[in-house]
């Protein structure tokens, strides 16, 4: 038997996302420039991140989006909390290296296991690619505008494109393409505010950041899921 988490896909969420985006644009809190115009501290990379975030998934037969926040600590710790328009928690996703926990606290259940046990397709398959998405080179002025082929840290051949020393896209040998858009500079460190991943199966995953804070202290507790009061199932039960 397969179990599917309850997700919120509604006009209300879409209106909420549109309102949030409009507020961000009007606030002028983050200055956006073309990649070629950005001035940054050479070699200054993102070691940690805390940000409001909107996430979306689309495929030929389905699309879904949600809003919440994301925290990240290099090299491989990620936590995402998806919220309803009224601020209640819909889902929490914890990822530490290859171990993944997806929590639906409203129904008292969680799914935990190895990243490779995530579904090949569908709403949850995007977490298979999350480490590839957040594996971003520190800016390097010596790379200027160039395209290089190399073996990434996951052992896969990829082709990477740089502009003004900033990574703007990469394509893996398996056909997965990741694009980094809307770069900004925070305290001298360049950060893309939009990351898009499109797989060979034409599934598309997008992360958009709002009001990010970078390179701030993050505690271990923030990346540790509490599963003690939940019914825990293997990730293979998701679909």
N, C-alpha and C positions, 0 to 999 in steps of 0.2 A: 504494500500500500504506500502511495506517495502522499506527502503532506505539503501543502502550499501555505506560506505565510500570508496573512491578510495585509494587503497594501491599499493605500488610499489614492485613487485616481479619480479626480472629480474636477468640475468647473471651479469649485471653491479653491482648490490648491493652485490651479493655473492662474486664477485671478490674484491669489496671494503672491505667487512668484512674479507676476507682472508688476504688481504694486511695489514689491521689494526692489526689483530692478530699476523701476522708475525713480524710487527714492534715492537709490545709490547714485544714479546719473545726475540727479538734481543737487545732491549734497556736495559734489565736487571734492569728496574726501580723497580720492585716488586719481592722480594725474596719469593719463594714458598718452603714450606717444607711439610713433612707429618704431619698430625695432631698431632701425638705423639711427634714430635720434637719441636713443637711451645712453646715458652715461652712468657707469657703475664702477664699483671697486673690483678690479681684476681678481678672479679667483674666489670671490666671496659668494659662497653657496648657501642654500637653505638647509640648516641643520635641524630645525624644528618649525612647526607651523600650527597655528590655531586660527580658524576662520569660519565664519558663516559660509554655507555652501548650498548650492542647488545641484541636484544630480538628475540625469535623465537617461533613459534607455529607449531605443527605437529599433524596430525590425519591420519586415514587410507586413507582419500580421498583428503587431502590437506596439504601443508606445506607452511610457509611464514616466512620471517625474515626481520629485519630492524635494523638500527643503529641510535644512537642519544645520548641523555644524560638523566640522572635520578637524581632527588633530592628527599630527604626524610627527614622528621623531625618527631621524635617520639612524640606521639604514632601513629598518623594515617593520616599524610599529605604526599602526594606523587604527584610528577609531572614528566611526561615522555614526551620528545620531540623526535619525529622520523624525521630523516633528509634524504634527497636524497643524492646520492653520490657527488652532487655538493654543498651541504650545505643548500639547501632550505628546509623549514619546510613542511613535509607531513602531520603530525598529532601532536596534543598535547592532552595529557590525564591528567586531574586534578582529584585527589581523596582526599577528606577531610571527614574522618570518612566514612559514608555510602553514601555520595553525590558524584556523578561522572559526569564530563563533558568531552566529547570527541569532539575536534574541528578539522574541515577540513577548514582552513582559505582560501585555494586556491579556494574553491567552495562557500565560504561565509556561511557555515552551521555549526551547532553544535548540539550535543545531550546531554541532561542533565537529571538527575533524580536519583532515589535511586538505589543503587548497585544491589538490588534484581531484578530490571527490565532489567538488562543486559541479552543478549541471553544465553540460557543454553548450547549451543554448538557454535563452530566457533571462528573466529579470536578474537572477543571481549569478549568471555566468560571468558578468563583468568583473567580479572580484577575483577571477582567475588572472586578470591582467593588471591589477592595481599596482603591483610592484614595478612593472614595466612602465606604467604611467608616471610614477613619482621618482623614477630613477633618472634624474636630470643632471647633466654635467654642470659643475660650477662655470660661470662665464669665463671665457678665455679669449682675450683680445687677439692672441696670435692666430686663432682659427679664422678670424674675420668672416668672409662669406665663402663657404666651402662645402663640399660634400665628401664624406669619407665612409669607407666600409670598414667594419671592425666586428670582432666577437664581443658581444655585450657580457655583463657580469652573470647572465643566466646561461651562458654557453651557446647562444644563438647568433648567427650572422645577421647583422643589420646595417642599413644604409642611413646615415645621419646627415641632416642638412643644418648648416649654421648660417646665421646672419648677424653681423656685428658681434661675433663671438658667442652668440646665444643660440642654444639648440631650438630650432623651430619645427623640426619634424624628424621622425625615424620610421623606417619600414623594415620589418623583420622578414627573414626568409620564408616564414609561413604565411606572409601576406597581411599581417596586422600592421596598420598604420596609426601612428600617434602624432597629433599636431599640438603645438604649444602656441597659444595666441594671447593677445592683449597683455603683453608684458608691461610691468611697471617696476619701479625701483623703490625699495623701502630701506632706508638707512644704508644706502649704497649697494644693496643686494637686489639683483634682478629676480623677478618672480612672474611666471605666467598666471594670469587670472582665469584662463580657460584652457582646459586640457580635453582633447577629443580623441577617442580611440575607435577605429573602425576595423572590424575583423574581415577575414576572407569570406565569411558567411553573410556579410553586409549587416551585421549588427553594429549599432553605434552607441557608444557610451560617452557622456559629456559631464565634466565637473566644472562648475563655475564658482569662483571664490569671491566673497564680498567682505570688506573690512578685515583683511588678514593681518595677523601679527606673526612675525617670524623671529626665529632664534631667541626664543624665550624659554625659561626653565619649565619643563613638564615632568610631573611626578610619575613614578612607576604605576601607582594606583590608577591613574587615568587610562591605562592601557590593559587593565586586568579585569575581565568580566566576572561578575558574581553569579554563578550558576547554581548555587546551593539550594535555592527554593524553586527551581524550575525543573520541568520534565525535559530531559536532554536526549535528543535524537542525533544519529549520524547525519552528516551533510548529504549523504547519498539519498536520504529520504526527501530532499527537496526536489522540485522539478520546475 
